[in-house]
Amino acid sequence: METKSIKDRSIELIVELTAVCDNIKGRSIFTNQLLRACSSIGANYYEAQYAQSPADFIHKLELSLKECHETEYWIEILYRIDVFSEEQYRSYFEKCGTIRRMLIASINTAKKKSQ
């Protein structure tokens, strides 16, 4: 069984959330924040692949992790204001959580290797 990478998962999440948010009317202040945070997960992860040093690599992964956590926040806000159904909320939150755990593992591995 092939495991999806952080890259693949982050792209899938932003594509899915973009499609959903494009159809939400009257909540652009929240959907824009969600899409910015979510798109930053993958952007920072991409940047990490060409980091200038191990410290820079870790820093960019940590930025990606921070954006992942913010994405979870906006997902919860949209759920609590009844924009996302419980099913959507659980699905997006689970996908974000998987990416978050993968990033944490990558950060921990990179920190061990840099010592």
Contacts in CASP RR format, 6 or more apart in sequence:
PFRMAT RR
TARGET T0000
AUTHOR 0000-0000-0000
METHOD contacts of the structure
MODEL  1
METKSIKDRSIELIVELTAVCDNIKGRSIFTNQLLRACSSIGANYYEAQY
AQSPADFIHKLELSLKECHETEYWIEILYRIDVFSEEQYRSYFEKCGTIR
RMLIASINTAKKKSQ
4 12 0 8 1.000
6 42 0 8 1.000
6 45 0 8 1.000
6 64 0 8 1.000
6 99 0 8 1.000
6 102 0 8 1.000
6 103 0 8 1.000
6 106 0 8 1.000
7 42 0 8 1.000
7 45 0 8 1.000
7 46 0 8 1.000
9 95 0 8 1.000
9 98 0 8 1.000
9 99 0 8 1.000
9 102 0 8 1.000
10 38 0 8 1.000
10 41 0 8 1.000
10 42 0 8 1.000
10 45 0 8 1.000
10 64 0 8 1.000
10 99 0 8 1.000
11 42 0 8 1.000
12 95 0 8 1.000
13 38 0 8 1.000
13 41 0 8 1.000
13 71 0 8 1.000
13 92 0 8 1.000
13 95 0 8 1.000
13 96 0 8 1.000
13 99 0 8 1.000
14 35 0 8 1.000
14 38 0 8 1.000
14 39 0 8 1.000
14 41 0 8 1.000
14 42 0 8 1.000
16 92 0 8 1.000
16 95 0 8 1.000
17 34 0 8 1.000
17 35 0 8 1.000
17 38 0 8 1.000
17 92 0 8 1.000
18 35 0 8 1.000
20 84 0 8 1.000
20 88 0 8 1.000
21 31 0 8 1.000
21 34 0 8 1.000
21 35 0 8 1.000
24 31 0 8 1.000
24 78 0 8 1.000
24 83 0 8 1.000
27 78 0 8 1.000
27 81 0 8 1.000
27 83 0 8 1.000
30 74 0 8 1.000
30 77 0 8 1.000
30 78 0 8 1.000
30 81 0 8 1.000
30 83 0 8 1.000
31 78 0 8 1.000
33 74 0 8 1.000
34 71 0 8 1.000
34 74 0 8 1.000
34 75 0 8 1.000
34 78 0 8 1.000
37 67 0 8 1.000
37 68 0 8 1.000
37 70 0 8 1.000
37 71 0 8 1.000
37 73 0 8 1.000
37 74 0 8 1.000
38 67 0 8 1.000
38 71 0 8 1.000
38 74 0 8 1.000
40 63 0 8 1.000
40 64 0 8 1.000
40 67 0 8 1.000
41 64 0 8 1.000
41 67 0 8 1.000
41 68 0 8 1.000
41 71 0 8 1.000
41 99 0 8 1.000
42 64 0 8 1.000
42 67 0 8 1.000
44 60 0 8 1.000
44 61 0 8 1.000
44 63 0 8 1.000
44 64 0 8 1.000
44 67 0 8 1.000
45 60 0 8 1.000
45 61 0 8 1.000
45 64 0 8 1.000
45 103 0 8 1.000
47 60 0 8 1.000
48 56 0 8 1.000
48 57 0 8 1.000
48 60 0 8 1.000
48 61 0 8 1.000
48 64 0 8 1.000
51 57 0 8 1.000
51 59 0 8 1.000
51 60 0 8 1.000
54 110 0 8 1.000
54 113 0 8 1.000
54 114 0 8 1.000
55 114 0 8 1.000
57 110 0 8 1.000
58 107 0 8 1.000
58 110 0 8 1.000
58 111 0 8 1.000
58 114 0 8 1.000
61 103 0 8 1.000
61 106 0 8 1.000
61 107 0 8 1.000
61 110 0 8 1.000
62 107 0 8 1.000
64 103 0 8 1.000
65 100 0 8 1.000
65 103 0 8 1.000
65 104 0 8 1.000
65 107 0 8 1.000
68 96 0 8 1.000
68 97 0 8 1.000
68 99 0 8 1.000
68 100 0 8 1.000
68 103 0 8 1.000
69 100 0 8 1.000
71 96 0 8 1.000
72 93 0 8 1.000
72 96 0 8 1.000
72 97 0 8 1.000
72 100 0 8 1.000
75 84 0 8 1.000
75 89 0 8 1.000
75 92 0 8 1.000
75 93 0 8 1.000
75 96 0 8 1.000
76 89 0 8 1.000
76 93 0 8 1.000
78 84 0 8 1.000
78 89 0 8 1.000
79 85 0 8 1.000
79 86 0 8 1.000
79 88 0 8 1.000
79 89 0 8 1.000
84 92 0 8 1.000
END
